[in-house]
Amino acid sequence: MKKIITLIIIAAMALSALSACAEAPGAGTQTGGPSAADPSQTAATGEPSLTEPAQTTGASTEPTETEPAETEAATSAEQTTAEPGPEPSGGVLSRFDEFDLKLAEFVERTQTGNYVISPLSFKYALGMLIAGAEGNTLKQFTEGLGLKDLSEFENYVKSFNSFEEGFNSKIARDLTEYDERIKSGANPDFLKKPGGALHVADSVWKRSDLDDFKSEYKLRLEMYNARYDSFFGSDIIKKVNDWANEKTEGMIPKVLPDDYDTEGLAVVLANALYYKNGWRNEFFEIGERDFRTSGGEKVKKNFIESEEYYAYYEDADTRLVVVPMDNGVNMVFVIGSTSGLSEKIAQAKTKNVMVIIPEFTTETSLDNYELKGFLGSLGITDVFEAGKADLSGMIEGKDDLYVSDIIQKAKIKLDKTGVEAAAVTVISVKDTAVPADPVVFKADEPFRFYITTGESGWTNDSGVVLFEGRISE
């Protein structure tokens, strides 16, 4: 009997938004991705060359007097607070402008209009898959991702786990301080109540009649703090969907369709990333404004604005602003080219900026082999071929496993209070087996966004991309 291993379901969620946002036209499930039969046909072409032009907009609103929120460009997603560890390998995993932007570039070949994806979810999924890879399959992963060895990926996961711990500890401390101030008589109308959450959860389901996972594989998964469970046949669909719905607070209620083929399904590895946060500086609604789509049409969107001291960069091709969120997270908005984005963010200077952005909701399904094609473009191909894939490090007595499918579903909402986002990734494996006038950053034309970790004392790493996407419709 054929055995299928579904490896990795990732649910990611971010930031709470109180007001509903209408989904932008062109968003939602997309199709037309590259075939998984020959991932090499979708080879990436190096540095992203994204086509929507940069445009300096002259629109502005009447400036208001503000005090500097930051005196340095500390909101840059490239800065850290601690002495850096070992030098990175320079591979695509550790470079914001390589893996994340190459992934976005690849996705944009198959998506029309708005989209959102989660690079972090994808990386957690890959980490759980790579942990079971051996031989040439492991070699292709390390070379394709620019890793020196498996420990480099493991350190990446451990580092983000540290960021998660620091994020939630800060919220707990802030809530304790808030409660103490309220008890001492402070007026809650003049205090901002701390909030937000960042949680990573992992589950591993195995069909009950299969041998156990290898002890070495379980050891490699310890950093994921996974819980282990079993399933019988098609009941895995309900188990996975219920789990995803719970971990994404209902944002992704269904990962697997009701008619998902469970014949021979053997294992499901699931990772959930939940993120809830708000803006550090307040945004205000300014009503409907025109938004110019990628096709040149004008549509009405509800805009919000904030004038504050933000890290800002501009050249002939790119305009970007780094908007800080609470608890060490940034959101980067980019108009124009994203080539060399990490260097441009690092060069951003703090200045008084009027940020004008539309509220939006969009969702994307990468369910037509897009992510398989992306890995193929990095030279990671053996894992998709029966007889070539080597995932023998996973289960006792199973050395004929190969990846048959990768799916990601993602959704994001943004309004004046913050952002809410979620993503679910599934990997299936079978066996053969300050100036007088502020600078104005007005996103009334196609733009891209990145939700990244910022400066913190919890980890040496910054610039980890939780979500990225484009608003063009």
N, C-alpha and C positions, 0 to 999 in steps of 0.2 A: 504494500500500500504506500502511496506517496505520502510524504510527511512535509508539512509546511511549517516553517518557523516564522512567526511574525515578530520581528525584532524591533521594538522601540516605538512606543507611543509617547509622544511628548506633548504635554499641554502647558502652554505658557500664558500668563495673564498679567496685565499691567493696569495700574492706575484707575481710580474711580472717577466717573463722570456723572453728574447728577441730572443734567438735562439731556434728553434724547436728541440725536442728530440724524437727519435724513441721510440715507446712503447715497453717495454720489453716483451719477450715471456711469455705467461702464464697470462698476465694481462687481465683486461677487465671484462665483465660480467661473474659472477660465479653462479653456481647453486648447488643444492644438499643440501640445508639447512634443518634444522629440521622442522618437521611439526608443525603447530600452533595448531593442534587439541589437542595435549598433550604436552604443554611446559615443563612440569615437567620431561619429558624423556630426556631433554638436560641439566640436572643440572650441574652447574659449580662445579669444584673440588677444590675451595680455591685458594691458591697462585699459580700464573701461573708457569708452568713447561715447558719452551720452549726448544726445543730440539737441535737447531743448535748450535754446540760447539763454544766456544771462541777459537780463534787462534791468537797467537802473530805473526805478520808478520814482517819479517826482511827487506822487501823492503824499500828503501828510495831513495830520490833524493838528489842532492848536496845541503846542507843547505845554506841559505843566512843569513846575519846578519840582525836582526830585533830588534826594540825597543819594550819593553813590552807594550802591549795594555792595560793590566790590571795587577795590582800588587796583587790582591786578587782574590779568586774564585767567583767574583761578578757575573759572568755569570751563575752561578748555578740557575736552574729554581726553587729552593726551597727558595731562599733568598728574603727578603723584605726590604723596606727602612723605613717603618713606624712601630710604635708600634702595635703589633697584637691586634685584637679585641677579642671577647669572644672565649674561647677554642672551637675548633671544636668537633663535636660529635664523631669523629672517624669512621663515616660511610663511605660507598664507594663513596658517592658524593664528599666529601671533600678530599679524599685521591687519589693522583695521581697514587699510586701503587695498588689501589683497583678497582674502577670503570673502569678507563681507561685501565688498564692492563688486568682486567678480561674480558672486552669487546673485547680487541684484542685477548686474548686467546680463547674466544668463537668463534670469527670470523675465527680464524686460523683452527678450526676444520672443517670448511666448505669450505675454500678457498685453492686452490692450486696455487703456484707461488706467484707473486706480488699482493699486495692489498693496498688500502688506505681507511680509514674511518675517520669520523669526530665525536669524542665524544662530542665536544661542541655543534654541531648541534643537536645531539641526545638529549642532556640535555635540550636545549631550547625547543625542541619538547615535551619532557616529562613534562617540567614545565607548558606548556600551557594545556596539558592534565590533569595533577594533579590538576590544578586550578579548574577543574570541577568535581573532584572526591569527594565522600562523603563516610561515613560509613566504612565498612570493606575494600572496594577498596582503600580508602585513607590510611587506616591503613597498608595495604600491601605495598603501595608505600613508606610510611615513614619508615617502618621496613626494607623493601628490600633494600632501598637506605641508610639506617643508619641515618635517619633524626630524630631529636627530634620532629619537627613539620613542617608545611608547610612554616612557616616564614624562616626557614633555607634555603630552596630552593630559596625562593624569594630573600634572601640576597645574595645568590650566583649569581643570575641574575643581581641584582643591582650592585654588585661589578664589574662584567665584563662590564656592561654598563659604569661604571666610568673609567675602563681601556680604553674602546673605546674612550671616550671623551678626556682623557689625551693624547692618541696616536695621534689623529687628531689635537689637539691643538698644540702639539709639532711640527708636520709637518707644520702647518700654520705659527708658529713662525719662524721655520727654513727657510721656503720659503721667508718670509718677509725679514729676515736678508740676505739671498742669493741675493735677488733682490736689496737690498740697496748696497751691496758690488759691484755688477755688475755696478750699476749706478755711483758708486764712482770711477770706473775705474779698478776694479779687473779683471784679465784675467780669463774668464770662463773655459779655458783649465786646470787651476790649482785648480778649485773648484769642489766639488761634489755637484750636484744639489739635494736637498732633494726631496724625493718622498715617495709614499706609501699611503695606505688608509686602514681603518678598519671601516666597516659600518654594523650595525645590523638593519634590516628592518623586520617588521611584518605586515601581512595582514590577515584579517578575512573575508571570504566569507560565506554568508548564503543564502540558497534557499529562494526566496522572499515570499513564502506562509507560512513559519514557524513563530512561535512567536519569539519575540526578546530574546536575551540572558538575563539572570538574571542580575540585577544590581550588585549583589555581585560578579558575575563572571567577569563582565566588570571592576569592581574595582580591582580585582586581576590581570587583564591583563594590567593595566595602565603602569606598569613598562616596558611592551613590546612596548609601543607607537604604538599600532596597528592601521592601517586604516581599516575601515569597508566598505564592498561592498556586492552586492547581485548578484545572478546568476539564470538562468533558465535552468534546465536540463543539456543537454550535452555541452552547451556553456562554462561550467566550465573548460573543458579540455583545450580549447584555452586560456582562461583567466589565468589559472594556469601556463601553459607552457610559455606564453608570459611573465608573471611576473618573472618566474624563469630564463628565458633566459636573461632578462634585468638585474636582480639583480646579476647574475653570469657572466656578460659580455660575454655571449655566451658559457661559459664553460659547462653548463648543459642546453642545448636548449630544452630538452623535459623531463618533470617529469612524466607525465601520457601518456601512449600509446594512439594512436588514437581510439582504440577499448575499452578503459577503460569503465567498467560498471558504468554508471551514474544513473541507475534506483534507484530512491528514494534518491539520494545523497542530503544531507542536509546542511553540513557545511564543509568548508575547512579553517584550520588555517595554515598560512604560515609564516615561519621565514627565512630570508636571512642573511647570514653572509658573508661579502665581505672583503677580506684581501689581501693587496698588499704591498710588501716590498722587500728589498734587503739585501745582506750580509753587515755586518759592516766592515769586512776586505775583501780585494779583493781576488777573486779566478782567477786562470789562467788555460787555457786549456793546457793539456799535451799530448793530442792525444789518440789513441786507446791503450787499455791494456786488458789483459785477466781478466775475471771475472769468478770465480768458482761458478757454480750454486749449488742449494741444492742437485741435482742429481749427482754432481761430474764432470759435463761436463764443458768445458771452452768455453766461448763465448766472443766476442769482444764488449767492450763498450768504449765510449768516456769519459775519466776521466778529472777531474779538481783538482787543489790542491791549498792549502793556508798554508803558514808557519807563525804562529803567537803564541801569548800567549793565550792559551785556557784552560778552566777547563777540567781536564783529570782524569780518574779513571781506575784502572786495578786490577783485582784479578784473581784467578784461573778459574773463570767461566765467567767473564764479562770484556769487554773493552768498554769504552764509552768516547765520547768527546762532550762538549757543545759548539756549534758554535753560537756566538751572531749575531743577525740580527739587522737592524736599529730599532729604536723606541721601545726598551724594549721587544723584542721578541727573543727567542732562538730556535735553532734546535738541538736536541740531536740525535746523531748517536750511535747505540749500536750494538756490535758484541757479540754474546753469550747469556747468560741468562739475562732475565729482572726481575728476582725475587728480590724483595726489591729495585726496581729501584730508588725510591725517596730518600732512605737513601744513596744509592751509589752516586747519583748526588750531594747530600749535602756534601759528603766526597771528592768530586773531588777537586784536587789542581791545581792551575794555573801553567802551565809550557810551555816551548816552544814545540809546537806540529806541525808536518807536517801532515795536514789532506788531504787525497787523497780519493775522492769519485767519483762515476760515475754519469754522467748526466742521467736522466731517465724521462720517462713519463709513468704513469700507471693509470688505472681507474677500478672501482669496482661497481657492482650492487648487493646489498643485497636485493633480491626480492623473496626469497624463504623461508620466515618466520624466517630468522636467528635472527632478532632483537626481535621478539616475543619470540623465544626460549630463548634468553638471559635474558629477563625480567622474564620469567618463571623460569629460573635457580636461580633467586634471590628471588623466592617465590611470585612474582607478577603474579598471575594467574586469579583472579576473573574478572579483567577488560576484559579478552578475552572470557568470558562465558556469553551467554544470560541468563538472570534470576539471575545471581550473580553480574554482573558489576553494580556499582552504580556511574553513571555520572550525577546524577540528579541536580548537581550544575550548569549545563551549560545553559539549555534552559527551559523556562517556560513550564510546563506541560509535559516534557519529562523525564521519569525516567526509561526507558527501553533500554538505549544505551549500546553498548559494542564494544570494539575494534576488528576489523576483520582482519586488515593487517597493517604491518609496512614495509616501503621500504626506503632504502637509496641508492642514487647514488653519487659517489665521483670520482674526478679526480685530479691528481697532475702532475705538470711539474717542474723539477729542472735543472738549468744550472748555469753557472758561474756568472750570474747576480742576481739570486735569485730563488724564487719559486712561482709558480702559482697553486692554488688548488681551488676546488669547491666541495660542497656536497649538495645534496638535500634529505631530509627525508620526507616521507609521512606516516601519521598514519590515517587509515580508521576506522571509527566507524559506526556500524549499530545499529538499534534498533532491539528488538526481532522481540526482537528487535533489569830557563834558562841555560841549559847545552851547551857544545860545539857542540854536535850532538843532534838534536831535537828528541823527541819521535815521532814515525811514527804511525799514525792511518790510515791504508790503508783498505778501504772497498772494497776489491776485492773478497769478499765472502759474503754469505747471511748476511744482516744486517737489523735492524729496525730503524725507525726514528720517532721523535715526534716533532711537532711544538708547543711550549708552550710560555705562557706569562712569562717574566722574571722580574727582579727587576725594580720597578718603584715607583714614588711617587704618582701615581694616585689611587692606591688601596692597601690594605694590603695583598691581595692575589697574589700569583705567582704560576707558575706551572700549570695553566689552559691549558689543551691540546686542541688545535684547530683541529689538524689533527695528525693521527698516521698511520703507515703502515709498510710493509715489502718489501724488494727487495731481491729476492732469485733466479730469473731467468734472 
